[in-house]
Amino acid sequence: MSLEIRAFIYGGDDTRCQVVLRKDIPEQAQNNFAMLDGWAQKSVIAIGVDLKHTQRWTCEECGKPARETWFDPRPSLRVSSPVVVLPIHHLCEAGGGACHAAVETRVRGTPPAPSVRPSMPDGSPIPLAGSCAKCQRDETAEEGFKMSRCSKCKLTRYCSAGCQKEDWTRHSRTCKTIQGVQWFNWDEPEPESEDETLKMPGAFV
């Protein structure tokens, strides 16, 4: 039995991406709704990095480079066929900022409750969505910086073979669950091929 996650990712200028993932449900959670619900919530959180660092996303509301995301999961956890519909909205800032408030009001009909702006443990800003999924340096999100995409899932982006290899243990857990990726309103050239010696599972295309 598997959980299906249907992720709908949104950015500025009506750029979108639809991703379908399937994760095998642990046997002990298959007939226990409380365990299934908890496991599904953890599964949604676990795929966040892989779905965020996928393009040079801009804020859905103002068009500035996106740094934060608002996840709006909508589970339908029937034990026979559990599904989570997962809208992901790219924002310049979340935590109840002006753009977050505008998007959530449009989507849900009500503004978000006041909350603390998210930040990294050291107090630095949340990494840009367009940056490398491993090193997450802002410069890797700049126009003209050469990025490559995982050839296995065709979704998550890296700035170098070194970052991809270092992140493979983490990324592989999500990579193997991705069943399909569709892009809408993106005009992205085909990525350049890398050296054949780097064609490990999940290496660049």
N, C-alpha and C positions, 0 to 999 in steps of 0.2 A: 504494500500500500504506500502511496506517495502523496505528499502535499504539493499542490500546484500553486505557484506564486506568479501572478500576472502583474508585472510592473509596468506602469505608464509614467515615463519621465518627461517633464515639461521644462522648457526654457524660453528665452525671449524670442520674438519674431516668429512665434508659433512653431519653433523647433521642438521635435518630439522624438521619443524612442519607445518602442514597446519590446519588452523582454519577457519571455516565458521560461520559468525555472521549475524543475521538479526535484524534490528531495525525498528520499526514502524515510518513512516514519519509523522510529524505533518501535520494536514489537510491543514493549510495555506501555506505549502511549496510544496504540491503535484502538483500543477499546476502553480508554480512560479519558473522558473529555477534559478533565482538569489538567492532566498531564499533556494532552495534545495541545491545549490552548497555550500552556507555558512554553512548550517546545516550539510551537509556531511563532510565538513572539520572539524568542531567541533567534530563530532562523531568519526572521525579517531583519533584525538588528545586524546579524552576521554578514549580510550581503551588502551593507551600506557602502563600504569603500569601493567595492567592485562596480556598483551602479552609479556612483557619483563621479568617479574619475574616468569618464568615457568620452568627453568632448570638451571643447572650449565653450562650455555653457555660459549663457548670460542670464541675468535676473529676468524672471518671467514678467515682472511688472515694469522695471525701469530700464532694462537693457544693459546695465553695468555688468562687468565680469562677476559671475556667481561664485560666492565663497561658502554659502551655507545652503542647507536643504531642509525642506519641511516634508517629513514622511507622514502620510495620512492613510494608514492601513485600514482595510475594510474586510474583516474575515468572514467567511461563510464556512464554519467548521462542522459540517455534517460529517459524522464519523465515516460514512460510506465513501464520500468524495470531498475531502476538505480542500478549500480554495481560499487564498488571500489575494484580494485585489489591492494593489499597492501603488497609489499615485505618489509620485515624488516631484516636488516643485523646487526648482533651483531659484535661489534668492540671493541678493547682495548681502542681506542680513536677515536672520531669523529672530527668534526670541521676542516676537511682538513688535518688531520694527515696522516702519510705514509700509514697506513693500509686502512684508509678511501679512500685515493686517489687511491690506487690500486684496491679496490673493485668497486668504482664508475666508474673508467676508464674501468674496465672489463665489468660492467653491461651496462653503458651508452655510452661507447666509448670516453668519455672526462673526464678529472680530475675535481674535484669539485672546485668551486670558493673559494678563500681564505675566511676564516671566523674565528671568535673568538671561542676558545675552550669552550664548555659548562661547567658549574659548578653549584653547589647548591647556593641558595641565600646568604649563609654565606661564600661562597668561597671554601667550602670543595668539594672533588671529587664527581662525579656522583656515586650513589650506584652500586655495582656489580649486574649484571643480575641474578646471582644465589642466591641472598640474599632474605630474607623475603619481601613479597610485602608490609607489614605494617611498620615494624621497620627498614628494609633495612640496618641492621648492617652487616658489612663485614664478621664477624665471622660466620654468618648463611650461608654463601656461601662456607664455607670450607668443604672439603671431610670429611665424617664421622659425620657431624652435621645432626641430625635427622630433616628432613623436611617432611611436609605433604601437600597434595594437596586438594583443594576444591572438595568435592565429587559431587557437583551439575554440575559444568562446566568441571571438570577433567582437569583443566589447571593451575590456579594460585596457588602458593605455599606460605606456612606460616611456621614459626618456632614454633608456639604454638597456642593452642586454644584461648588464650587471644588476640593474634594479629589478628587471624581470626575474632573473634567477634567484635573487635574494628574497623576492616576494612569493616565489612559486609555492612554497609549503603552505602559506596562508591562502593565496589566491586559488590554488588547485581545489580546495574544498568547495568553492562556489563555481569555479570554472566547469567542473564536471556536471553540474546541475543545470547549466544553461542550455535550453532546448532550441531557442530561436531568438533572433534579434532583427527588428525592423526599424529603419530610420525614416523620418519624415521631415521634409523641408530643410535638409542639409545638402550642401554642395561641397563634398569632400573628395579630393583626388585620391586615387588608389595609392596606398602606402608603398614605399620602395621596398624591394626585397633586401633581406639581410644575408650575410654569409651563411652558406649551407651548414656550417659547423654549429650554428646556433639553433638549428631546427629540432630542438627538444620539444616534448609536448608542452604546448602553451607558448612556444617561442614566437617571435615576430613574423608577420608577413609583410 
